[in-house]
Amino acid sequence: MPSQRHIAVVPGPVVTDPVLRAAHACVMDVGLRRTTLADVARRAGVSRMTVYRQFTDLTGIVSALLTQELVALLDSAWDDTAPLPTARERLVEAGALVVERLVHHPLYRRVLDVDPELLLPLVVDRFGSTQRAAIDVVAGIVAQGVAEGSVRPVDPHLAATCLLLTAQSFVFSARVVEAEIEAGATAGELRRLFDGYLAAAA
């Protein structure tokens, strides 16, 4: 089982860009739906035109913020699992860690608690930039596993997409899980799902 050190999350944003930090603060205060570009600019101490030039619109700001937060979680998980001997073991453990951390991540949890309907298009209609960034990162590790023989022969992009779909179902259903299942009980099952999917034939 992962230690508390593994699943702890930093309460503040990982980004240093003042506009993204301001967007983080706005979302934490009032949620995604009530956050406006003007609010972000005012909190960042810059003009709206400066924000427009950098990000075009509020959607661009939010996408950049969520992507940077997720990539930081992925990087942290890869660092934590680097000592594991095979790419498959690293994928399985890192995937489970990212899910655990996302479920408790203040920003993602705020979005899920306050504005879950805004995430629906990312589940039933299209992938967003945050999901595509995650798929690209995971596909690279899958390719390493295929090359070394710890992961079955599979298209890395396809496998990464399937792993993402599985992982995000656990994240988006976190409140249901908390209401129905003992805390922490799904972590081992998620690892078994990932490992069974990736394992090379004996």
Secondary structure, DSSP 8 states (H G I E B T S, - for coil): ---HHHH---SS-S---HHHHHHHHHHHHH-TTT--HHHHHHHHTS-HHHHHHHHSSHHHHHHHHHHHHHHHHHHHHHHHHTTSSSHHHHHHHHHHHHHHHHHH-HHHHHHHHH-GGGGHHHHHT---HHHHHHHHHHHHHHHHHHHHTSB-S--HHHHHHHHHHHHHHHHHTHHHHHHHS-TTHHHHHHHHHHHHHHB---
